[in-house]
């Protein structure tokens, strides 16, 4: 399945619009990872633990987006928007939305 942030797929024609689809993932972080991330923030550098958690959440959201598009009969999703939010103090939410379409 093609998933793109653009409104069309180069060289392909959209033959049907199936509807808006959304994939969401909310992931919790654990206290040990939070502690090490805070130390990393203080001394500088990147927090590998949080980057991996963010990547996991993004992959779950995209998998869900793809499944919902397929359920509507789509074979591509165009106009995808990705949003990241912090929920509470320890939860990370990633949502991806777009339009499920049929392309030929």
For each residue, the residues with C-beta under 8 A, 3 or more apart:
1: 66 69 70 74 75 76 77
2: 9 12 75 76 77 103
3: 62 65 66 76 77 80 98
4: 9 76 77 78 80
5: 79 80 81
6: 9 10 78 79
7: 78 79
8: 12 14 78
9: 2 4 6 12 14 76 78 103
10: 6
11:
12: 2 8 9 76 103 104
13: 103 104
14: 8 9 17 76 78 101 102 103
15: 101 102 103 104
16: 73 101 102
17: 14 99 100 101
18: 21 69 72 73 74 99 100 101 102
19: 72 99 100
20: 97 98 99 100
21: 18 65 68 69 72 74 77 97 98 99 100
22: 64 65 68 95 96 97
23: 60 61 62 63 64 65 66 67 68 95 96 97
24: 61 64 93 94 95 96
25: 56 57 58 60 61 64 93 94 95
26: 57 87 91 92 93
27: 53 56 57 60 91 92 93 94
28: 90 91 92
29: 33 34 37 49 50 53 90 91 92
30: 33 34
31: 34 35
32: 35 36
33: 29 30 36 37 49 50 53
34: 29 30 31 37 38 90
35: 31 32 38 39
36: 32 33 39 40 47 49
37: 29 33 34 40 41 47 49 50
38: 34 35 41 42
39: 35 36 42 43
40: 36 37 43 44 45 46 47
41: 37 38 44 47
42: 38 39
43: 39 40
44: 40 41
45: 40
46: 40 51
47: 36 37 40 41 50 51
48: 51 52
49: 29 33 36 37 52 53
50: 29 33 37 47 53 54
51: 46 47 48 54 55
52: 48 49 55 56
53: 27 29 33 49 50 56 57 92
54: 50 51 57 58 84 92 94
55: 51 52 58 59
56: 25 27 52 53 59 60
57: 25 26 27 53 54 60 61 92 93 94
58: 25 54 55 61 62 82 94 96
59: 55 56 62 63
60: 23 25 27 56 57 63 64 94
61: 23 24 25 57 58 64 65 82 94 95 96
62: 3 23 58 59 65 66 96
63: 23 59 60 66 67
64: 22 23 24 25 60 61 67 68 96
65: 3 21 22 23 61 62 68 69 77 80 96 97 98
66: 1 3 23 62 63 69 70 77
67: 23 63 64 70 71
68: 21 22 23 64 65 71 72 100
69: 1 18 21 65 66 72 74 75 76 77 98 100
70: 1 66 67 73 74 75
71: 67 68
72: 18 19 21 68 69 100
73: 16 18 70 100 102
74: 1 18 21 69 70 77 100 101 102
75: 1 2 69 70 101 102 103
76: 1 2 3 4 9 12 14 69 100 101 102 103
77: 1 2 3 4 21 65 66 69 74 80 98 99 100 101
78: 4 6 7 8 9 14 98 99 101
79: 5 6 7 98 99
80: 3 4 5 65 77 96 97 98
81: 5 96 97 98
82: 58 61 94 95 96
83: 94 95 96 97
84: 54 92 93 94
85: 92 93 94 95
86: 89 91 92 93
87: 26 91 92 93
88: 91
89: 86
90: 28 29 34
91: 26 27 28 29 86 87 88
92: 26 27 28 29 53 54 57 84 85 86 87
93: 24 25 26 27 57 84 85 86 87
94: 24 25 27 54 57 58 60 61 82 83 84 85
95: 22 23 24 25 61 82 83 85
96: 22 23 24 58 61 62 64 65 80 81 82 83
97: 20 21 22 23 65 80 81 83
98: 3 20 21 65 69 77 78 79 80 81
99: 17 18 19 20 21 77 78 79
100: 17 18 19 20 21 68 69 72 73 74 76 77
101: 14 15 16 17 18 74 75 76 77 78
102: 14 15 16 18 73 74 75 76
103: 2 9 12 13 14 15 75 76
104: 12 13 15
